[in-house]
Amino acid sequence: MAALLRDGATALFLDFDGTLVDLAAKPDAIEVHPGLALALKGLAQRLDGRLALVSGRSIDDLEQHLGPLSVAVAGSHGAEKRLADGSVLGAKPDGIETAVTSELATFALTHNIDLETKSHGAALHYRSVPDKEDEARAFAAQIAQTHGLEVKLGKCVVELVARGANKGSAVRAFMETKPFLGSRPFFIGDDVTDEDGFAACAKLGGDGILVGTRESKARYVLKGVADVHQWLELV
Ligand SMILES: [Mg+2]
C-alpha cells in the first residue's frame, strides 16, 4: 500500500462485512476489532480523506458497530451517501413500502429465515437454513418485480433495495466529488455486490481487490479479513 500511495492520489473504497470484519451467523453477531474505527480514521488521513466505506448495511447500522464515523460512507448499497464532514451526498432515497415488509415477514416466518428490515431495504438471511436459498431467491425476485425493486444476492443473503442503488454508482458519486475527484480508485470487497464497485474503479483507472477466491472482475486478491487489515496497515 505504501507503494500505491507514493504512486499518486489514490482513493480507497472498502466493503465492511467479510472485508473489514469476519462474517457471522447473524448480521448483529459480528465482532468488530475495538480499534477499527480509529484505524480507519487514520487511514483516511493518510489518503487525504479519499476513503469511503461502501456497505450493504445502512449507515445507522454501521455506526451501531463502529461508533460515529468520521470517514465518508455509503450505506444500503449506495442508496445513502455521506461525506466525511457529515454532509449528505445525492438525494435521500425512499424507504421500502410496509406492504413489502409484511410480505417478506410472512415468508421469513414460514421458512425459518431471518428477516432484517433496513431503512432503505430488507434482507432475507438464510445462513442457518442454507437449503432455502432457491426459495428465498425466487421469492425476492417475485417481490422485486411486483414492487419495482432490485435484488442483491450475497453470501446466504438476498436483499431488496431501490432500483439503481449499487456499489458502482456509489463509487462514481464519490469520485465526482472532492477530495476523491481526479484520484485513482481501488475497491476492496468480498461479495458479488462488490463487483459493481470493482468495475466502476477499473473504468476510472483503478482496480478491484477481491477478498477471498472466486471468479471476479477484480485484478488483485487478498485472502481474508486479516490480510485486508495487514495490507491497509490497520493493525
Ligand atoms: Mg462483504
Boltz pocket constraint, residues with backbone or C-beta under 6 A from the ligand:
constraints:
  - pocket:
      binder: B
      contacts: [[A, 15], [A, 16], [A, 17], [A, 18], [A, 19], [A, 189], [A, 190], [A, 191]]
      max_distance: 6.0
